[in-house]
Amino acid sequence: MFKKGFLLFLVVMIAGCSLTSKKTYPDFNVKFFYRDSCGYCEAFKEYAIPALEKEFKEAIHIEYYNMDDEDAMMIYNDICDRLYFFDESYREDAPLFVMEDEFALLGYASGEEKELIRDIKRALNNEELGDRLSAYRWEFTL
């Protein structure tokens, strides 16, 4: 009897632990603007995108836009026009990562995906974004 009770307790504890450790996020959309000839864009695709997909799983919906395409540039420019205090000297630069209605991040350096994940979580929780990526990050105007 003790063995059956202990076994049942163990199964319930393991199931409970696995359920509580699983993080879920609301669905959200991002846009990723890139150029075929951009090494930073390739690095973002190789390192940041998989890290984002691993963390946010099916909650993140990524749209890819090749900036060599005229239609993609129209969307890119519309986004830049809606960013608060966007520095026009960076217009047409890549890569540009956009969390819809929250913020846009220009450029990429190795390891920045960790801070980007933190900023996405902050945005999802309506919290203030961190300072680390603020030099090349703009929020949307109200």
LUMGUDREN-732715 format. One line per 2 residues: number of its first residue (from 1); their letters; for each residue x, y, z of N, C-alpha, C, O. Coordinates in pm, whole numbers, always signed. Example, Ala and Ser with C-alpha at 12.3 -4.5 7.8 and 13.67 -1.06 7.14 Angstrom:
<pts>
1) AS) +1319 -569 +780 +1230 -450 +780 +1320 -330 +780 +1424 -332 +846 | +1285 -225 +708 +1367 -106 +714 +1290 +3 +787 +1341 +114 +804
</pts>
This chain:
<pts>
1) MF) +82 -119 +0 +0 +0 +0 +87 +126 +0 +59 +221 -73 | +192 +125 +82 +281 +239 +89 +346 +266 -46 +359 +381 -88
3) KK) +388 +158 -115 +454 +172 -245 +360 +235 -347 +401 +321 -424 | +233 +192 -350 +136 +247 -445 +110 +394 -414 +103 +476 -505
5) GF) +96 +427 -286 +72 +567 -247 +191 +654 -282 +175 +765 -332 | +312 +605 -255 +433 +680 -287 +448 +698 -438 +484 +807 -484
7) LL) +420 +594 -513 +428 +601 -658 +329 +703 -713 +363 +782 -802 | +208 +703 -663 +107 +800 -705 +152 +942 -671 +139 +1033 -753
9) FL) +205 +960 -551 +257 +1091 -510 +369 +1137 -603 +372 +1253 -643 | +459 +1048 -637 +571 +1080 -724 +523 +1121 -863 +572 +1219 -919
11) VV) +428 +1047 -918 +373 +1081 -1050 +306 +1217 -1048 +325 +1297 -1140 | +229 +1245 -945 +161 +1375 -934 +263 +1488 -921 +246 +1594 -982
13) MI) +368 +1468 -844 +471 +1570 -826 +545 +1597 -956 +569 +1713 -990 | +581 +1494 -1029 +650 +1512 -1157 +560 +1584 -1256 +605 +1676 -1325
15) AG) +436 +1543 -1265 +342 +1609 -1356 +322 +1754 -1317 +318 +1841 -1403 | +309 +1781 -1189 +290 +1918 -1141 +410 +2005 -1170 +395 +2121 -1210
17) CS) +529 +1951 -1151 +651 +2027 -1178 +664 +2059 -1326 +703 +2170 -1361 | +633 +1964 -1411 +645 +1990 -1554 +540 +2089 -1601 +565 +2166 -1694
19) LT) +424 +2090 -1540 +320 +2184 -1578 +353 +2325 -1531 +327 +2421 -1604 | +409 +2341 -1414 +437 +2474 -1362 +562 +2535 -1427 +575 +2658 -1429
21) SK) +652 +2454 -1478 +772 +2510 -1538 +751 +2552 -1684 +836 +2620 -1741 | +641 +2514 -1742 +614 +2548 -1881 +560 +2690 -1890 +457 +2722 -1832
23) KT) +632 +2776 -1963 +591 +2915 -1980 +507 +2927 -2105 +539 +2868 -2209 | +401 +3003 -2095 +320 +3030 -2213 +313 +3180 -2234 +314 +3257 -2138
25) YP) +307 +3219 -2357 +302 +3360 -2393 +185 +3382 -2486 +143 +3291 -2557 | +130 +3503 -2486 +25 +3534 -2582 +84 +3540 -2722 +202 +3570 -2739
27) DF) +4 +3512 -2823 +51 +3521 -2960 +90 +3665 -2992 +26 +3760 -2948 | +198 +3680 -3070 +239 +3812 -3114 +310 +3800 -3248 +364 +3694 -3283
29) NV) +309 +3910 -3323 +368 +3914 -3456 +493 +3998 -3457 +503 +4101 -3390 | +590 +3952 -3534 +712 +4029 -3558 +741 +4030 -3707 +700 +3941 -3782
31) KF) +811 +4133 -3747 +856 +4143 -3885 +1009 +4147 -3882 +1069 +4212 -3797 | +1069 +4078 -3977 +1215 +4077 -3987 +1253 +4123 -4127 +1222 +4056 -4226
33) FY) +1321 +4238 -4135 +1366 +4294 -4262 +1514 +4264 -4278 +1594 +4286 -4186 | +1550 +4214 -4396 +1688 +4173 -4419 +1727 +4201 -4565 +1642 +4227 -4650
35) RD) +1856 +4194 -4589 +1911 +4198 -4725 +1991 +4071 -4747 +2055 +4020 -4655 | +1987 +4020 -4868 +2061 +3897 -4899 +2211 +3913 -4879 +2279 +3816 -4843
37) SC) +2263 +4032 -4900 +2407 +4055 -4894 +2454 +4101 -4755 +2568 +4143 -4740 | +2368 +4093 -4655 +2397 +4147 -4522 +2442 +4037 -4427 +2364 +3947 -4394
39) GY) +2566 +4043 -4382 +2619 +3946 -4288 +2549 +3951 -4152 +2528 +3847 -4089 | +2514 +4072 -4107 +2442 +4085 -3979 +2304 +4021 -3989 +2256 +3961 -3892
41) CE) +2241 +4033 -4105 +2110 +3972 -4127 +2120 +3820 -4120 +2036 +3753 -4059 | +2224 +3766 -4183 +2245 +3621 -4179 +2271 +3573 -4037 +2220 +3468 -3997
43) AF) +2350 +3648 -3962 +2378 +3611 -3823 +2250 +3615 -3740 +2228 +3528 -3656 | +2165 +3716 -3763 +2038 +3724 -3691 +1952 +3602 -3723 +1892 +3542 -3633
45) KE) +1947 +3566 -3852 +1869 +3447 -3891 +1925 +3320 -3827 +1850 +3232 -3786 | +2058 +3311 -3819 +2121 +3189 -3770 +2114 +3174 -3618 +2101 +3063 -3567
47) YA) +2123 +3286 -3545 +2130 +3278 -3400 +2007 +3333 -3328 +1953 +3268 -3239 | +1963 +3451 -3366 +1853 +3515 -3293 +1719 +3448 -3322 +1643 +3420 -3229
49) IP) +1689 +3423 -3449 +1559 +3364 -3484 +1539 +3229 -3413 +1434 +3209 -3351 | +1636 +3136 -3418 +1616 +3009 -3345 +1599 +3030 -3194 +1520 +2959 -3131
51) AL) +1671 +3126 -3135 +1657 +3153 -2992 +1517 +3205 -2960 +1457 +3167 -2859 | +1464 +3291 -3047 +1329 +3344 -3028 +1225 +3232 -3042 +1132 +3223 -2962
53) EK) +1242 +3149 -3143 +1148 +3040 -3165 +1154 +2937 -3051 +1052 +2880 -3012 | +1272 +2916 -2997 +1286 +2822 -2885 +1217 +2877 -2761 +1149 +2803 -2690
55) EF) +1233 +3005 -2735 +1174 +3065 -2616 +1023 +3082 -2627 +949 +3048 -2534 | +976 +3133 -2740 +836 +3170 -2752 +751 +3066 -2826 +628 +3078 -2832
57) KE) +816 +2967 -2881 +749 +2854 -2949 +642 +2902 -3047 +670 +2986 -3132 | +520 +2849 -3036 +416 +2883 -3134 +353 +3020 -3108 +266 +3061 -3185
59) AI) +393 +3091 -3002 +336 +3223 -2974 +391 +3330 -3069 +324 +3429 -3097 | +512 +3309 -3119 +575 +3409 -3207 +545 +3375 -3353 +557 +3261 -3396
61) HI) +505 +3478 -3427 +474 +3464 -3569 +565 +3561 -3645 +550 +3682 -3634 | +659 +3506 -3721 +761 +3588 -3787 +729 +3601 -3936 +708 +3502 -4005
63) EY) +726 +3726 -3982 +712 +3755 -4125 +848 +3804 -4174 +909 +3891 -4112 | +895 +3748 -4284 +1025 +3785 -4340 +1006 +3878 -4459 +919 +3856 -4543
65) YN) +1088 +3984 -4465 +1080 +4081 -4574 +1220 +4106 -4629 +1308 +4155 -4559 | +1238 +4071 -4755 +1364 +4097 -4824 +1362 +4241 -4872 +1278 +4279 -4953
67) MD) +1454 +4322 -4821 +1457 +4465 -4852 +1499 +4494 -4996 +1496 +4609 -5038 | +1537 +4392 -5071 +1564 +4411 -5213 +1434 +4414 -5293 +1435 +4442 -5413
69) DE) +1323 +4386 -5226 +1190 +4388 -5287 +1123 +4523 -5261 +1121 +4570 -5147 | +1069 +4583 -5364 +1006 +4715 -5353 +889 +4716 -5254 +874 +4811 -5177
71) DA) +806 +4612 -5256 +692 +4605 -5164 +739 +4598 -5018 +679 +4660 -4931 | +845 +4523 -4993 +900 +4514 -4858 +950 +4650 -4811 +934 +4686 -4695
73) MM) +1011 +4726 -4903 +1062 +4859 -4866 +948 +4956 -4834 +965 +5045 -4751 | +835 +4940 -4898 +720 +5025 -4865 +675 +4997 -4721 +644 +5091 -4647
75) IY) +671 +4872 -4682 +633 +4835 -4545 +738 +4885 -4447 +705 +4939 -4341 | +864 +4866 -4481 +977 +4913 -4399 +965 +5063 -4374 +975 +5108 -4260
77) ND) +945 +5140 -4480 +937 +5285 -4467 +815 +5328 -4386 +823 +5424 -4309 | +704 +5259 -4402 +585 +5289 -4322 +615 +5268 -4174 +574 +5349 -4090
79) IC) +685 +5163 -4142 +722 +5136 -4002 +814 +5246 -3949 +792 +5297 -3840 | +915 +5281 -4026 +1009 +5385 -3982 +936 +5517 -3958 +971 +5590 -3866
81) DR) +837 +5547 -4040 +760 +5671 -4024 +680 +5673 -3893 +646 +5780 -3843 | +651 +5557 -3839 +571 +5549 -3716 +655 +5534 -3589 +599 +5523 -3480
83) LY) +788 +5533 -3603 +874 +5517 -3486 +905 +5653 -3423 +935 +5750 -3493 | +898 +5657 -3292 +920 +5778 -3216 +1068 +5815 -3218 +1152 +5736 -3173
85) FF) +1101 +5934 -3269 +1237 +5986 -3278 +1331 +5895 -3358 +1449 +5883 -3325 | +1279 +5832 -3463 +1363 +5747 -3546 +1472 +5832 -3611 +1444 +5939 -3664
87) DE) +1595 +5785 -3609 +1708 +5854 -3668 +1710 +5824 -3818 +1742 +5713 -3860 | +1675 +5923 -3897 +1663 +5906 -4043 +1792 +5863 -4110 +1787 +5810 -4221
89) SY) +1905 +5883 -4047 +2032 +5841 -4108 +2042 +5688 -4117 +2126 +5636 -4189 | +1955 +5617 -4044 +1956 +5472 -4046 +1852 +5412 -4140 +1843 +5290 -4155
91) RE) +1773 +5498 -4204 +1668 +5446 -4293 +1733 +5362 -4403 +1835 +5401 -4460 | +1675 +5249 -4432 +1719 +5149 -4529 +1832 +5060 -4479 +1883 +4978 -4555
93) DA) +1872 +5075 -4352 +1971 +4986 -4294 +1904 +4856 -4249 +1784 +4851 -4225 | +1985 +4752 -4240 +1933 +4620 -4202 +2034 +4553 -4110 +2151 +4591 -4108
95) PL) +1991 +4454 -4035 +1856 +4400 -4024 +1769 +4487 -3934 +1819 +4558 -3846 | +1641 +4482 -3957 +1545 +4551 -3872 +1445 +4448 -3821 +1377 +4381 -3899
97) FV) +1438 +4437 -3689 +1345 +4347 -3622 +1235 +4433 -3562 +1263 +4529 -3490 | +1110 +4399 -3591 +997 +4481 -3546 +898 +4395 -3470 +842 +4299 -3524
99) ME) +875 +4430 -3344 +766 +4370 -3268 +648 +4465 -3285 +651 +4578 -3235 | +546 +4420 -3355 +437 +4507 -3397 +380 +4588 -3282 +348 +4535 -3175
101) DE) +368 +4717 -3307 +310 +4815 -3214 +387 +4829 -3083 +337 +4890 -2989 | +508 +4775 -3077 +588 +4785 -2955 +721 +4857 -2981 +743 +4968 -2931
103) FA) +808 +4793 -3060 +939 +4853 -3084 +1002 +4794 -3209 +959 +4691 -3261 | +1106 +4863 -3256 +1188 +4815 -3367 +1334 +4820 -3323 +1376 +4915 -3256
105) LL) +1409 +4719 -3361 +1550 +4709 -3325 +1631 +4697 -3453 +1605 +4609 -3536 | +1727 +4786 -3469 +1812 +4786 -3588 +1947 +4726 -3555 +2008 +4759 -3454
107) GY) +1995 +4638 -3643 +2127 +4579 -3628 +2126 +4454 -3542 +2023 +4414 -3488 | +2244 +4395 -3531 +2257 +4274 -3451 +2404 +4251 -3419 +2492 +4268 -3504
109) AS) +2429 +4211 -3296 +2561 +4166 -3252 +2543 +4035 -3177 +2441 +4014 -3112 | +2640 +3950 -3185 +2633 +3819 -3122 +2597 +3832 -2974 +2654 +3913 -2902
111) GE) +2502 +3751 -2931 +2460 +3750 -2791 +2344 +3843 -2760 +2285 +3834 -2652 | +2310 +3932 -2851 +2201 +4027 -2824 +2064 +3961 -2818 +1968 +4021 -2769
113) EK) +2054 +3838 -2867 +1924 +3771 -2866 +1872 +3753 -2723 +1751 +3753 -2701 | +1961 +3739 -2626 +1919 +3723 -2486 +1848 +3848 -2437 +1743 +3841 -2373
115) EL) +1906 +3963 -2467 +1843 +4089 -2426 +1717 +4117 -2507 +1621 +4173 -2455 | +1717 +4078 -2634 +1597 +4094 -2717 +1483 +4011 -2659 +1369 +4058 -2654
117) IR) +1511 +3890 -2615 +1409 +3806 -2552 +1355 +3875 -2426 +1234 +3875 -2402 | +1445 +3933 -2347 +1400 +4003 -2226 +1311 +4123 -2263 +1210 +4147 -2197
119) DI) +1349 +4197 -2367 +1267 +4311 -2409 +1130 +4267 -2461 +1030 +4334 -2435 | +1126 +4158 -2534 +997 +4107 -2582 +908 +4070 -2463 +790 +4102 -2461
121) KR) +966 +4003 -2365 +889 +3967 -2246 +839 +4092 -2174 +725 +4097 -2128 | +925 +4194 -2166 +883 +4320 -2102 +767 +4382 -2180 +670 +4427 -2120
123) AL) +778 +4382 -2311 +672 +4440 -2394 +542 +4362 -2376 +434 +4422 -2366 | +551 +4231 -2372 +431 +4148 -2352 +365 +4175 -2217 +244 +4159 -2201
125) NN) +446 +4216 -2118 +395 +4245 -1984 +369 +4394 -1962 +343 +4437 -1850 | +375 +4473 -2070 +356 +4618 -2061 +452 +4683 -1962 +415 +4774 -1888
127) EE) +576 +4636 -1962 +680 +4691 -1877 +774 +4777 -1960 +778 +4766 -2083 | +850 +4860 -1892 +949 +4944 -1960 +1060 +4856 -2017 +1104 +4761 -1953
129) LG) +1104 +4887 -2138 +1209 +4809 -2203 +1342 +4837 -2136 +1361 +4942 -2074 | +1435 +4744 -2148 +1567 +4758 -2089 +1653 +4861 -2160 +1617 +4907 -2268
131) DR) +1764 +4897 -2099 +1853 +5000 -2155 +1956 +4945 -2251 +2008 +5019 -2335 | +1989 +4817 -2242 +2103 +4762 -2316 +2092 +4781 -2466 +2193 +4809 -2531
133) LS) +1975 +4765 -2524 +1958 +4777 -2670 +1903 +4913 -2712 +1867 +4931 -2829 | +1895 +5006 -2621 +1825 +5132 -2649 +1891 +5220 -2755 +1823 +5305 -2813
135) AY) +2019 +5204 -2782 +2087 +5290 -2879 +2031 +5273 -3021 +2029 +5369 -3098 | +1986 +5153 -3054 +1934 +5126 -3189 +1794 +5066 -3183 +1754 +4987 -3269
137) RW) +1720 +5107 -3080 +1583 +5059 -3065 +1491 +5180 -3052 +1520 +5276 -2980 | +1380 +5173 -3125 +1280 +5281 -3121 +1145 +5221 -3091 +1112 +5111 -3136
139) EF) +1066 +5295 -3014 +931 +5253 -2986 +836 +5324 -3082 +870 +5425 -3142 | +717 +5269 -3094 +618 +5328 -3183 +552 +5447 -3117 +534 +5450 -2995
141) TL) +515 +5546 -3198 +442 +5661 -3148 +302 +5617 -3109 +251 +5517 -3159 | +242 +5691 -3020 +107 +5655 -2974 +3 +5678 -3077 -115 +5652 -3053
</pts>
